[in-house]
Amino acid sequence: MSRVPVFSRPFRRAGPAAAGGPKRLVWLDLLRGIAAMVVALHHATYYFTPGWRAGLRLWFDPGLYGVLVFFLVSGYIIPASLERHGQVRGFWISRLLRIYPLLTVACVITVLPFLLGVRGLRAGLEQYRPATAVLAHLTMLQDVLAVPNVINVLWTLSYEMAFYLLVVALFVVGAHRRSAPVAVVLVAGAVVAGGLLPMAALSTRAGVGPIVALAALTMAAAVLAAVSSRPALRTAGGLLGGALALTLVSVNSRVGAWQGLAILAVMFTGTVLYRAEHGQIRRRTAAAATALVLAGAVAAAVWHADVSMSEAQADAFGAYWTWSIVLAGVTFAAGWALRHRRIPRGLAGLGKISFSLYLLHPVLLMVSDQLGGTPDHDDVLRLLVFVLVLIGASTLTYHYVEVPFQRLGRRLGRRSRDARPRSTATPAPPPAESRPTPEPPVTSR
């Protein structure tokens, strides 16, 4: 019997990439795998080992740390994915088919107990009109549309979608390489105006239903126009989508605008690091932008966290926000330093299924709570069983839900590239190892 190697090569073809797509960046899989498990354990310890986590939250939030790592990863690879496609149509096809199939499965499972009359929806979502709730979640912008997330972790997808819209806007006007100034401007906005801008202002004044409907129509028009073959219409669509994202994050989020703007700045910092690594901007420019974003994100929290919190809550939040950002940056830097090293196959495998880990762990916690209740003491055995079941279920959904639709997305993307002219933007081709469809970030707020 041949011996199976324990380690995978840094740029080995694996999974969907072997079917004709670019090679995977395995060091990003390493980061995603670690972050996904940290987030899952962060939520699971509420149920199974609350005593263990009580002291940790005083200075460090594992869930926030995990999601910041994911945001850096998305920022690093998502713009490269768009530039690799060379056109907006292929990018949106791959993104939508990457996210929506598994998202739909997870949401249906979550809503089913409510439809059967077994339990309610989280955060009072059942009080909203079904059409409003469904439409908000279809846009993935529900967290900036004042609609509760049907699954707690879905808030991150709202910022992912806002980031996609902004990336497309920069791409269609040929400003996609100006990631450093964009990141600095966003964090400057978080520091200067983030505490002054109102939360959920549009939905409060005009009503949640009308704002959701208007946002959905605007987003649909923006995406359809951005994938047009007509340059003027494509530019108008991209800019409309970018304006929608900035408006909702700035004045209609359920959290302070400083936090939403800081999150977007962190994501663009990931893009800055990608461009510096591949010689598209100077490394000292990237270093300066990264330092400014880090300092600005911390300063914004210290100055503005008390907008929606008590003084004690704001002090605690400022502490674990700061540590989470610093440690996320250190983690990303460590992963980057290991990019040419062999990565343990198991950790890389967790990275592949990280989107399933993200969406399924709160669903499994709901099922566990419904069947067995929450233990009244630390139960390490149940925690271990939960982790094993989660990995098994995520492996199944990855292979039978995610992979088939990823393949479909690549086929449709190739047809789109063959049938339509490329964008007027002229990005440099990304390196051969760029990964086409990275997983989105995860955690709950």
PLY file of the C-alpha trace (Angstrom):
ply
format ascii 1.0
element vertex 445
property float x
property float y
property float z
element edge 444
property int vertex1
property int vertex2
end_header
0.00 0.00 0.00
1.35 3.42 -0.92
2.00 5.79 1.90
-0.27 8.86 2.06
1.66 12.05 2.85
0.66 13.83 6.05
1.29 17.29 4.65
-0.06 19.05 1.61
2.08 21.20 -0.61
1.43 24.94 -0.35
-0.04 25.23 -3.84
-1.30 21.71 -4.41
-4.41 21.21 -6.47
-7.22 19.95 -4.27
-10.97 19.62 -4.41
-12.73 21.83 -6.92
-9.56 23.47 -8.07
-8.46 20.23 -9.62
-11.33 20.42 -12.05
-9.71 23.14 -14.06
-9.66 26.13 -11.75
-6.55 27.85 -10.39
-4.59 26.22 -7.62
-5.65 26.81 -4.02
-3.70 29.04 -1.69
-3.35 26.50 1.09
-2.08 29.03 3.63
-5.44 30.79 3.31
-7.13 27.45 3.95
-5.02 27.23 7.11
-6.29 30.63 8.27
-9.89 29.82 7.39
-9.75 26.48 9.15
-8.38 27.97 12.35
-10.79 30.90 12.29
-13.82 28.72 11.59
-13.10 26.40 14.50
-12.41 29.32 16.84
-15.77 30.83 15.94
-17.61 27.53 16.31
-16.01 26.90 19.69
-16.75 30.48 20.72
-20.46 29.83 20.28
-20.40 26.23 21.49
-18.82 27.14 24.82
-21.87 29.24 25.66
-23.81 25.98 25.65
-21.37 23.37 26.89
-18.60 25.02 28.94
-19.78 28.46 30.10
-17.46 28.40 33.09
-14.38 28.15 30.88
-15.17 31.21 28.85
-16.40 33.63 31.53
-13.00 35.19 32.25
-11.76 35.20 28.68
-14.45 37.58 27.43
-13.16 40.30 29.77
-10.25 41.02 27.42
-10.67 38.91 24.29
-13.59 37.92 22.06
-12.76 34.73 20.11
-15.70 35.23 17.76
-14.64 38.76 16.86
-11.06 37.59 16.42
-12.16 34.80 14.09
-14.31 37.02 11.95
-11.57 39.64 11.61
-9.24 36.92 10.32
-11.89 35.97 7.78
-12.39 39.59 6.76
-8.65 39.93 6.11
-8.72 36.73 4.04
-11.70 37.95 2.01
-10.03 41.30 1.45
-6.89 39.54 0.26
-8.52 37.24 -2.29
-11.92 38.62 -3.38
-10.60 41.52 -5.53
-8.11 39.09 -7.08
-11.03 36.83 -7.95
-12.82 39.69 -9.71
-9.68 40.70 -11.59
-9.04 37.09 -12.58
-12.50 36.88 -14.11
-11.80 40.16 -15.91
-15.51 40.95 -15.98
-18.18 41.64 -13.40
-20.63 39.05 -14.74
-18.35 36.10 -14.05
-17.54 37.45 -10.61
-21.18 37.74 -9.56
-22.02 34.30 -10.95
-19.24 32.69 -8.92
-20.10 34.61 -5.75
-23.82 33.92 -5.83
-23.42 30.22 -6.58
-20.73 30.00 -3.93
-22.90 31.43 -1.16
-26.63 31.07 -1.81
-27.09 27.28 -2.11
-25.71 26.43 1.32
-27.17 29.63 2.79
-30.61 28.53 1.59
-30.22 25.06 3.11
-29.12 26.46 6.47
-31.91 29.04 6.58
-34.60 26.48 5.69
-33.41 24.14 8.45
-33.39 27.03 10.92
-36.88 28.24 10.04
-38.44 24.77 9.96
-38.97 24.47 13.76
-40.75 27.83 13.69
-43.03 26.69 10.86
-43.81 23.55 12.86
-44.64 25.61 15.93
-41.77 24.17 17.98
-39.87 27.38 18.70
-39.70 31.03 17.69
-37.19 32.80 15.50
-34.22 34.61 16.97
-34.28 38.31 17.90
-38.02 38.63 17.23
-37.73 38.05 13.49
-41.24 36.53 13.43
-42.62 40.02 14.17
-41.56 41.21 10.72
-43.60 40.63 7.59
-42.44 37.41 5.91
-41.89 39.18 2.60
-39.72 41.81 4.28
-37.65 39.24 6.18
-37.14 37.01 3.14
-36.30 39.90 0.80
-33.80 41.37 3.26
-32.03 38.03 3.56
-32.02 37.53 -0.22
-29.97 40.71 -0.54
-27.67 39.44 2.26
-27.80 43.03 3.55
-30.27 42.33 6.36
-27.85 43.47 9.08
-27.71 46.95 7.56
-31.44 46.95 6.78
-32.57 46.75 10.44
-33.84 43.19 10.00
-32.67 40.56 12.55
-30.53 37.75 11.17
-32.37 34.43 10.99
-29.05 32.79 11.95
-26.81 34.77 14.27
-23.71 34.40 12.09
-25.29 35.98 9.02
-24.39 39.52 10.04
-20.96 39.00 8.50
-22.46 38.27 5.08
-23.97 41.76 5.07
-20.48 43.25 5.27
-19.23 40.75 2.73
-21.91 41.90 0.31
-21.14 45.55 1.00
-17.49 44.79 0.28
-18.38 43.04 -2.99
-20.40 46.05 -4.12
-17.56 48.44 -3.30
-14.96 46.25 -5.02
-17.09 46.13 -8.17
-17.55 49.91 -8.05
-13.78 50.45 -7.93
-13.23 47.88 -10.67
-15.62 49.40 -13.21
-14.02 52.85 -12.89
-10.48 51.45 -13.05
-9.61 52.42 -9.46
-9.33 48.87 -8.15
-5.62 49.21 -7.36
-6.18 52.18 -5.06
-6.85 49.87 -2.13
-4.50 51.69 0.25
-6.18 55.12 0.04
-9.61 53.48 0.15
-8.74 51.64 3.37
-7.33 54.81 4.95
-10.35 56.91 3.95
-12.74 54.32 5.40
-10.94 54.15 8.74
-10.68 57.94 8.82
-14.44 58.06 8.37
-14.80 55.63 11.26
-12.67 57.83 13.50
-13.99 61.25 12.50
-17.66 60.66 11.79
-18.34 57.12 12.97
-19.72 58.22 16.31
-21.87 60.98 14.84
-23.74 59.03 12.18
-27.07 57.57 13.34
-27.86 53.86 13.54
-30.75 52.45 11.45
-31.72 56.02 10.55
-33.37 55.24 7.21
-35.38 52.30 8.48
-36.49 54.24 11.56
-37.77 57.19 9.58
-39.15 55.54 6.45
-40.03 52.11 7.85
-38.20 48.81 7.57
-40.41 47.39 4.82
-40.04 50.31 2.37
-36.28 50.55 2.92
-35.84 46.80 2.38
-37.87 46.97 -0.84
-35.97 50.03 -2.08
-32.59 48.49 -1.23
-33.50 45.22 -2.98
-34.59 47.05 -6.13
-31.51 49.24 -6.08
-29.20 46.29 -5.61
-30.87 44.31 -8.39
-30.61 47.29 -10.75
-26.96 47.85 -9.78
-25.93 44.24 -10.36
-27.83 43.90 -13.63
-26.36 47.15 -14.94
-22.85 46.25 -13.79
-22.88 43.01 -15.79
-23.97 44.84 -18.95
-21.78 44.85 -22.04
-22.30 48.62 -22.35
-19.47 50.51 -20.63
-21.60 53.46 -19.51
-24.29 51.23 -18.04
-21.70 48.99 -16.41
-20.04 51.98 -14.76
-23.37 53.39 -13.58
-24.36 50.02 -12.11
-21.07 49.60 -10.29
-21.23 53.09 -8.80
-24.87 52.63 -7.78
-24.01 49.44 -5.92
-21.07 51.08 -4.18
-23.21 54.04 -3.13
-25.86 51.68 -1.75
-23.26 49.80 0.31
-21.69 52.92 1.79
-25.06 54.47 2.59
-26.44 51.43 4.39
-23.25 50.76 6.36
-22.93 54.42 7.35
-26.47 55.35 8.38
-28.62 52.22 8.56
-26.61 49.56 10.36
-27.79 48.11 13.65
-24.38 48.96 15.13
-22.40 52.18 15.19
-21.21 53.43 11.82
-17.65 53.51 13.16
-17.70 49.73 13.49
-19.07 49.07 10.01
-16.60 51.47 8.39
-13.74 49.97 10.38
-14.72 46.47 9.21
-14.65 47.59 5.57
-11.27 49.25 6.17
-9.94 45.96 7.57
-11.16 44.11 4.49
-9.48 46.57 2.14
-6.32 46.18 4.23
-6.31 42.54 3.16
-6.43 43.80 -0.43
-3.55 46.18 0.27
-1.42 43.27 1.48
-2.26 41.26 -1.65
-1.23 44.13 -3.92
2.02 44.70 -2.03
2.92 41.02 -2.19
2.41 40.94 -5.95
4.24 44.17 -6.67
1.20 46.26 -7.55
1.94 48.85 -4.85
5.02 49.64 -2.79
5.48 47.65 0.38
6.12 50.76 2.44
2.80 52.15 1.20
1.10 48.95 2.30
2.85 49.05 5.67
1.80 52.65 6.26
-1.82 51.96 5.27
-1.96 48.85 7.47
-0.60 50.77 10.47
-3.10 53.60 9.94
-6.03 51.18 9.69
-4.95 49.33 12.82
-4.47 52.52 14.81
-7.65 54.08 13.44
-9.81 51.03 14.15
-8.60 50.98 17.76
-9.04 54.74 18.16
-12.57 54.59 16.73
-13.55 51.95 19.28
-12.07 53.87 22.18
-13.80 57.10 21.18
-17.12 55.91 19.83
-18.06 52.61 21.47
-20.13 54.42 24.10
-22.54 55.64 21.40
-24.74 52.57 21.85
-23.28 51.14 25.08
-23.02 51.96 28.74
-19.65 53.19 30.01
-18.77 49.79 31.48
-19.79 47.96 28.29
-17.85 50.42 26.15
-14.69 49.95 28.23
-14.94 46.15 27.96
-15.71 46.29 24.26
-12.80 48.62 23.59
-10.46 46.16 25.33
-11.47 43.02 23.48
-11.95 44.85 20.17
-8.35 46.06 20.42
-6.90 42.69 21.35
-8.99 40.91 18.72
-7.78 43.23 15.94
-4.15 42.96 17.01
-4.25 39.16 17.28
-6.11 38.83 13.96
-3.38 40.87 12.30
-0.68 38.74 13.92
-2.47 35.55 12.82
-2.75 36.74 9.23
0.92 37.72 9.22
1.87 34.29 10.58
-0.19 32.58 7.89
1.47 34.72 5.22
4.90 33.82 6.61
3.99 30.14 6.22
2.76 30.51 2.63
5.71 28.56 1.20
5.70 25.92 3.93
3.87 22.62 3.90
0.55 22.86 5.72
-0.95 19.95 7.72
-3.59 18.34 5.55
-6.13 18.32 8.36
-5.93 22.08 8.90
-6.13 22.73 5.16
-9.18 20.45 5.05
-10.91 22.50 7.74
-10.32 25.55 5.57
-12.11 23.92 2.63
-15.22 23.25 4.71
-15.04 26.54 6.65
-18.17 28.00 5.03
-20.13 24.91 6.08
-18.61 25.13 9.56
-19.73 28.75 9.65
-23.32 28.19 8.63
-23.96 24.84 10.27
-22.55 25.27 13.77
-25.38 27.56 14.98
-27.91 25.23 13.33
-26.46 22.23 15.16
-26.43 24.19 18.42
-30.13 24.91 17.90
-30.81 21.23 17.34
-28.73 20.28 20.38
-30.58 22.76 22.55
-33.93 21.48 21.28
-33.09 17.82 21.90
-30.93 17.89 25.00
-31.19 21.34 26.49
-28.31 23.43 27.79
-26.23 21.65 30.46
-26.13 23.28 33.90
-22.39 22.60 34.22
-19.32 22.38 32.00
-19.76 19.33 29.78
-16.55 18.76 27.83
-17.73 15.44 26.42
-20.77 17.03 24.77
-18.52 19.74 23.39
-16.22 17.16 21.80
-19.19 15.26 20.34
-20.55 18.52 18.95
-17.24 19.30 17.22
-17.03 15.84 15.64
-20.64 15.99 14.42
-20.07 19.48 13.07
-17.00 18.43 11.08
-18.81 15.40 9.70
-21.91 17.35 8.69
-19.82 20.14 7.18
-17.83 17.65 5.13
-21.07 16.27 3.69
-22.53 19.68 2.82
-19.22 20.77 1.33
-19.10 17.79 -1.05
-22.81 17.55 -1.88
-23.98 21.18 -1.74
-21.00 23.50 -2.11
-18.81 21.70 -4.63
-21.54 21.00 -7.25
-22.60 24.64 -7.31
-18.98 25.84 -7.39
-18.49 23.71 -10.47
-21.65 25.12 -12.01
-20.42 28.64 -11.25
-17.13 27.96 -13.03
-18.90 26.54 -16.08
-21.25 29.52 -16.30
-18.33 31.88 -15.73
-16.38 30.34 -18.62
-19.40 30.65 -20.90
-19.80 34.25 -19.84
-16.17 35.04 -20.63
-16.46 33.35 -24.01
-19.70 35.10 -24.91
-19.14 38.65 -23.68
-16.41 41.27 -24.09
-14.12 41.86 -21.14
-14.42 44.92 -18.94
-12.69 48.13 -19.94
-10.68 47.82 -16.75
-7.24 46.37 -17.40
-6.03 44.67 -14.24
-2.81 42.74 -14.22
-3.42 39.00 -14.32
-3.28 37.47 -10.84
-0.75 34.80 -9.98
-1.49 31.27 -11.09
-2.14 30.12 -7.56
-4.97 32.56 -6.89
-8.06 30.83 -5.66
-11.31 31.64 -7.49
-13.94 31.14 -4.85
-12.83 31.69 -1.26
-15.21 31.16 1.63
-16.83 34.08 3.34
-16.19 34.97 6.94
-18.02 33.67 9.99
-19.21 34.41 13.51
-22.09 36.10 15.28
-22.42 39.42 16.89
0 1
1 2
2 3
3 4
4 5
5 6
6 7
7 8
8 9
9 10
10 11
11 12
12 13
13 14
14 15
15 16
16 17
17 18
18 19
19 20
20 21
21 22
22 23
23 24
24 25
25 26
26 27
27 28
28 29
29 30
30 31
31 32
32 33
33 34
34 35
35 36
36 37
37 38
38 39
39 40
40 41
41 42
42 43
43 44
44 45
45 46
46 47
47 48
48 49
49 50
50 51
51 52
52 53
53 54
54 55
55 56
56 57
57 58
58 59
59 60
60 61
61 62
62 63
63 64
64 65
65 66
66 67
67 68
68 69
69 70
70 71
71 72
72 73
73 74
74 75
75 76
76 77
77 78
78 79
79 80
80 81
81 82
82 83
83 84
84 85
85 86
86 87
87 88
88 89
89 90
90 91
91 92
92 93
93 94
94 95
95 96
96 97
97 98
98 99
99 100
100 101
101 102
102 103
103 104
104 105
105 106
106 107
107 108
108 109
109 110
110 111
111 112
112 113
113 114
114 115
115 116
116 117
117 118
118 119
119 120
120 121
121 122
122 123
123 124
124 125
125 126
126 127
127 128
128 129
129 130
130 131
131 132
132 133
133 134
134 135
135 136
136 137
137 138
138 139
139 140
140 141
141 142
142 143
143 144
144 145
145 146
146 147
147 148
148 149
149 150
150 151
151 152
152 153
153 154
154 155
155 156
156 157
157 158
158 159
159 160
160 161
161 162
162 163
163 164
164 165
165 166
166 167
167 168
168 169
169 170
170 171
171 172
172 173
173 174
174 175
175 176
176 177
177 178
178 179
179 180
180 181
181 182
182 183
183 184
184 185
185 186
186 187
187 188
188 189
189 190
190 191
191 192
192 193
193 194
194 195
195 196
196 197
197 198
198 199
199 200
200 201
201 202
202 203
203 204
204 205
205 206
206 207
207 208
208 209
209 210
210 211
211 212
212 213
213 214
214 215
215 216
216 217
217 218
218 219
219 220
220 221
221 222
222 223
223 224
224 225
225 226
226 227
227 228
228 229
229 230
230 231
231 232
232 233
233 234
234 235
235 236
236 237
237 238
238 239
239 240
240 241
241 242
242 243
243 244
244 245
245 246
246 247
247 248
248 249
249 250
250 251
251 252
252 253
253 254
254 255
255 256
256 257
257 258
258 259
259 260
260 261
261 262
262 263
263 264
264 265
265 266
266 267
267 268
268 269
269 270
270 271
271 272
272 273
273 274
274 275
275 276
276 277
277 278
278 279
279 280
280 281
281 282
282 283
283 284
284 285
285 286
286 287
287 288
288 289
289 290
290 291
291 292
292 293
293 294
294 295
295 296
296 297
297 298
298 299
299 300
300 301
301 302
302 303
303 304
304 305
305 306
306 307
307 308
308 309
309 310
310 311
311 312
312 313
313 314
314 315
315 316
316 317
317 318
318 319
319 320
320 321
321 322
322 323
323 324
324 325
325 326
326 327
327 328
328 329
329 330
330 331
331 332
332 333
333 334
334 335
335 336
336 337
337 338
338 339
339 340
340 341
341 342
342 343
343 344
344 345
345 346
346 347
347 348
348 349
349 350
350 351
351 352
352 353
353 354
354 355
355 356
356 357
357 358
358 359
359 360
360 361
361 362
362 363
363 364
364 365
365 366
366 367
367 368
368 369
369 370
370 371
371 372
372 373
373 374
374 375
375 376
376 377
377 378
378 379
379 380
380 381
381 382
382 383
383 384
384 385
385 386
386 387
387 388
388 389
389 390
390 391
391 392
392 393
393 394
394 395
395 396
396 397
397 398
398 399
399 400
400 401
401 402
402 403
403 404
404 405
405 406
406 407
407 408
408 409
409 410
410 411
411 412
412 413
413 414
414 415
415 416
416 417
417 418
418 419
419 420
420 421
421 422
422 423
423 424
424 425
425 426
426 427
427 428
428 429
429 430
430 431
431 432
432 433
433 434
434 435
435 436
436 437
437 438
438 439
439 440
440 441
441 442
442 443
443 444
